[in-house]
Structure formats: C-alpha cells, structure tokens
Amino acid sequence: MSKLIGGIEGGATHSNIILMDITGKVIATATGPGTNHHMTGMAECQKRIADMVNSARLKAKMGFHQPLDALGLSLSGCEHEETNQELVNGLKDSYPNLSKVFAVGSDTEGSVATTSNCGGITCIAGTGSNTLLLNPDGTRVQCGGWGNLLGDEGSAWKIAHRSIKYCFDDLDNFEEPPFPTDVIWAEVKDHFNIQNQADILDYFYANFDKARIASLCKKISELAKKGDKLSQYVFEEAGMHLAKSVAAVVAKAAPQLIKRDGGVQVLCVGSVWLSWELLKPGFVTWMRKHTEIEMISMMRLTKSMATGACYMAADKANIKVAKDYSNNYTVFYKYDRKAAFTS
C-alpha cells in the first residue's frame, strides 16, 4: 500500500480527520468531538484522536496494527511545545500503532500550512478566537487564543457574551446601551429557555457550557440581518476586534509576506467569518483609522485545515506529497486602503 498520511483538524467542539496518499488524494475521512486538551483533559484528547484515526483506518481498509506513516495534529489548544510533546508522548505510550511520525501544531498553524509552505497569517473566529503569524523563517507571533476568560475577542463566544451583557447592564440600569436591548433580550430568553436574569446564571457558573453560550451568536447574526441595531453594533465591535488582532501580527510580518500579490494574505477560519457583511463595517473602519496597511486579501479555505495538518506531517516525515495550494482557498474580500470603498 502507498504511504498514508493522516491530518486532524481539531476544534473546541468538533474535529475531523483525513487520510491522504502521496498524490494528494483523500483516501478516507471521519469526524469526532472536540480535541482541545485544555477542555477535555490530555487523556481524553488522546483517546478521541485515536478513535478518529481508527475510524478513518477502518474506512481505508487498514488494519489497526498498521500505523500511519505520519499524522499531523492541528488542534485548538496546541500552542505550546511542552504540552504538545506531552500529547505526542501519551499517544505513543497508549496507542503505539497509531503513527510512525507525529507533527503537532495549533489550529492556526494547520490553517497556514493549508495555503502556503512559506508562512502567512490565520485569524480564527469560531467558538473562540486566535490570530497567528508564521514568518518564512519559522518565527511565530500570536495575538489572542487565551480562552474566554482572557481573550476570545471577535469570537462567537464574545459576540454572545457582549449581547447578554448589554441586556444585563440595561436591565440593571447600570449603563445605557447604544441601542435598545428588547429584541436581543427576547432572543436570549428563548435561546436559554429562561424567564429572568437569575435563570441564566447556571449556564455561566455551575454548569458552564461555552459552546452553548457561543451558539447564541448565530441567532444574533440573524437579528442583525433583519435590522436590529444593537445586533448590528455587536458585530461591528467584533469586526473591530478582529482588525486589531490582524494588525497586531502584521506589525511583525516579514517583508515578503506584506509584498505578496494582493497584499497581506489573511486566512479567515471559523463560523463567525460567514457573517462578513456584518463584520466588514467595523473591520474596514478600524483598519483605515488606525493602520497604514495598504492591502489585505481575505481568504477562506475551500478544503479542511486537516489538509494542512497532512502537509505538516509529510514535511516532518520527509515524505513528498503533491501539494496544490491554489485549490485550497479562495479570496472573498480585498481591502485596499486607497479605495474609497471596496467590495
């Protein structure tokens, strides 16, 4: 059998794996639950990874005794080398037939690897948020990625939290909101099946569920599209936060990344980016007022970042795999500072 490389895209709430041969053809796929070890614990994270590999091997008609030639792990929460090595060591000890070689990086690293082998910028805005710059020389610059207590600006969590907070501050007569809160508050009560403020506390404390809270974001986006001013304002705030995080890492980007055709390439990953038309006013306004960045190409993956995880693994194992980066993404927006307005 030809060499097989596995790649896992692992988020806070769900994950997926692909198996790829050296021609770049996907042989098998499988899905699984979240694989952020900060949320699941290291042992459970390792078990979920092994379960996904086994599901994919079954579809590829491989025996469980036959290890993959390389396995790339592009996982939320894998930002630090020490814990990444702990993850790999545990996989080798508990599941010795899983893979011959492992390559581990954050979900942002896997995203960059899907689009280029010489670095780039990924801005993730899903349940949480994180922005990472990888320079051609391998240096990294991170902004965000610190979780809901210390970061997550521009994420679904933050949009949901901000929406709820505006309602609470208004109901408490603590601070006047920029726009009426009645539409959002009605949606909050329906989403959590509550009658009053006190009823929501269990979701934030005793039985905290970040994904459940973040899922309110989609409903806020629907309200914004229907014209609710406060919902639109919350998304504009999120757009500004995402612009700030991109600008923070662009400041330390290598010249060749800034001088690419189309300017700085920013790969936008996560469900929040699907509401780009709501984010755009805040994003563009902040960029124009606070930066000197001339051009940005906003890109969206057309293939799973599990593809990038496969590329990472192949490079680590010195396996030559056919890579056609241009088929892995599309440009959905071009920011041009000189233009009065761009579409």
Disulfide bonds with the S-S distance in Angstrom:
none
